[in-house]
Amino acid sequence: MDNPFKHIDQPLKEVPEELKAKVMSDIAMAKLVMELAELFSYNVGDVLETVMRSRKQKK
C-alpha cells in the first residue's frame, strides 16, 4: 500500500472545470441546507434560558 503522506510535497494537479463546478455547487447546497436547518430548528439552550428567565420575572 502506498503511503499517501509522501504525496503532500508534490505539486498540485489541475482539475477539470466541470468537477470544480460540481464541488462548488455541492458545497453551496450543503451550506444552504445547514442555514435552513438552523433557521427552522430550535436552539434548546436558548429556549430553556428564556423560559427560566421568564419564570424568575413572574415570581
Secondary structure as a PSIPRED ss2 file (coil, helix, strand):
# PSIPRED VFORMAT (PSIPRED V4.0)

   1 M C   1.000  0.000  0.000
   2 D C   1.000  0.000  0.000
   3 N C   1.000  0.000  0.000
   4 P H   0.000  1.000  0.000
   5 F H   0.000  1.000  0.000
   6 K H   0.000  1.000  0.000
   7 H H   0.000  1.000  0.000
   8 I C   1.000  0.000  0.000
   9 D C   1.000  0.000  0.000
  10 Q C   1.000  0.000  0.000
  11 P C   1.000  0.000  0.000
  12 L C   1.000  0.000  0.000
  13 K C   1.000  0.000  0.000
  14 E C   1.000  0.000  0.000
  15 V C   1.000  0.000  0.000
  16 P C   1.000  0.000  0.000
  17 E H   0.000  1.000  0.000
  18 E H   0.000  1.000  0.000
  19 L H   0.000  1.000  0.000
  20 K H   0.000  1.000  0.000
  21 A H   0.000  1.000  0.000
  22 K H   0.000  1.000  0.000
  23 V H   0.000  1.000  0.000
  24 M H   0.000  1.000  0.000
  25 S H   0.000  1.000  0.000
  26 D H   0.000  1.000  0.000
  27 I H   0.000  1.000  0.000
  28 A H   0.000  1.000  0.000
  29 M H   0.000  1.000  0.000
  30 A H   0.000  1.000  0.000
  31 K H   0.000  1.000  0.000
  32 L H   0.000  1.000  0.000
  33 V H   0.000  1.000  0.000
  34 M H   0.000  1.000  0.000
  35 E H   0.000  1.000  0.000
  36 L H   0.000  1.000  0.000
  37 A H   0.000  1.000  0.000
  38 E H   0.000  1.000  0.000
  39 L H   0.000  1.000  0.000
  40 F H   0.000  1.000  0.000
  41 S C   1.000  0.000  0.000
  42 Y C   1.000  0.000  0.000
  43 N C   1.000  0.000  0.000
  44 V H   0.000  1.000  0.000
  45 G H   0.000  1.000  0.000
  46 D H   0.000  1.000  0.000
  47 V H   0.000  1.000  0.000
  48 L H   0.000  1.000  0.000
  49 E H   0.000  1.000  0.000
  50 T H   0.000  1.000  0.000
  51 V H   0.000  1.000  0.000
  52 M H   0.000  1.000  0.000
  53 R H   0.000  1.000  0.000
  54 S H   0.000  1.000  0.000
  55 R H   0.000  1.000  0.000
  56 K H   0.000  1.000  0.000
  57 Q H   0.000  1.000  0.000
  58 K H   0.000  1.000  0.000
  59 K C   1.000  0.000  0.000
